[in-house]
Amino acid sequence: MTFKKWALANGYNDNLTIERIDVNGDYCPENCTWIEMRKQFFNKTNTHFIEYEGKKIPVSKMVYDLGLDYSQIIYYLKSYDTT
């Protein structure tokens, strides 16, 4: 019941999922928020980032926004990584 009260008071709705603000932190009221599942997908510890137009963005977000094939983009990035 305590969790339900917190969830409803902090923006819960059926279209959202709970997310930890600090992925290494606990699931506690101070470290949790409600976001769309699509946005949570971009915020994982194994997310690959690129710099695009001066901003660091998840590859998966760019791929999603542009309608590209994620596996082909990752293959390309790993194949041509010069670091």
C-alpha positions in Angstrom: 0.0 0.0 0.0 2.9 2.4 0.8 4.4 1.8 -2.7 1.0 2.3 -4.4 0.5 5.7 -2.6 4.0 6.8 -3.6 3.5 5.7 -7.2 0.2 7.5 -7.6 1.6 10.6 -6.0 4.6 10.6 -8.3 3.2 10.4 -11.7 2.4 6.7 -12.2 0.1 5.7 -15.1 -0.3 2.5 -17.1 1.8 3.8 -19.9 4.9 4.3 -17.8 7.6 2.1 -16.2 9.7 2.7 -13.1 13.3 3.7 -13.6 16.2 4.3 -11.2 17.7 7.7 -11.7 21.1 6.3 -10.7 21.2 2.8 -12.2 23.7 1.7 -9.5 21.4 3.0 -6.7 18.6 1.4 -4.9 14.9 1.2 -5.8 13.8 3.9 -3.3 11.6 6.9 -3.6 14.6 9.3 -3.9 16.1 7.3 -6.8 13.0 6.4 -8.8 10.9 8.1 -11.4 8.3 7.1 -14.0 9.2 7.2 -17.7 8.0 5.8 -21.0 9.4 2.3 -21.8 10.9 3.6 -25.0 13.0 6.1 -23.1 14.0 3.6 -20.4 15.3 1.3 -23.2 17.9 4.0 -24.0 19.1 4.3 -20.4 20.8 1.0 -19.7 24.3 0.2 -18.5 25.2 -1.5 -21.7 24.0 1.4 -23.9 26.4 2.4 -26.7 26.8 6.2 -27.2 27.9 8.3 -30.1 28.5 12.0 -30.6 26.0 13.4 -33.1 25.7 17.1 -33.8 27.7 17.9 -30.6 25.6 15.8 -28.3 26.3 12.4 -26.8 23.3 10.2 -27.6 22.5 6.5 -27.4 23.0 4.6 -30.7 19.7 2.9 -30.1 17.9 6.3 -30.0 19.5 7.5 -33.2 18.7 4.1 -34.9 15.1 4.3 -33.6 14.6 7.9 -34.7 16.0 7.3 -38.1 14.4 3.9 -38.7 17.8 2.1 -39.2 18.8 -1.5 -38.4 20.5 -1.5 -34.9 22.6 -4.6 -35.5 24.0 -3.2 -38.8 24.9 0.0 -37.1 26.6 -1.7 -34.1 28.5 -4.0 -36.6 29.7 -0.9 -38.5 30.8 0.9 -35.3 32.7 -2.1 -34.0 34.3 -2.8 -37.4 35.6 0.7 -37.8 36.5 1.5 -34.2 40.0 3.0 -34.3 40.5 3.3 -30.5 
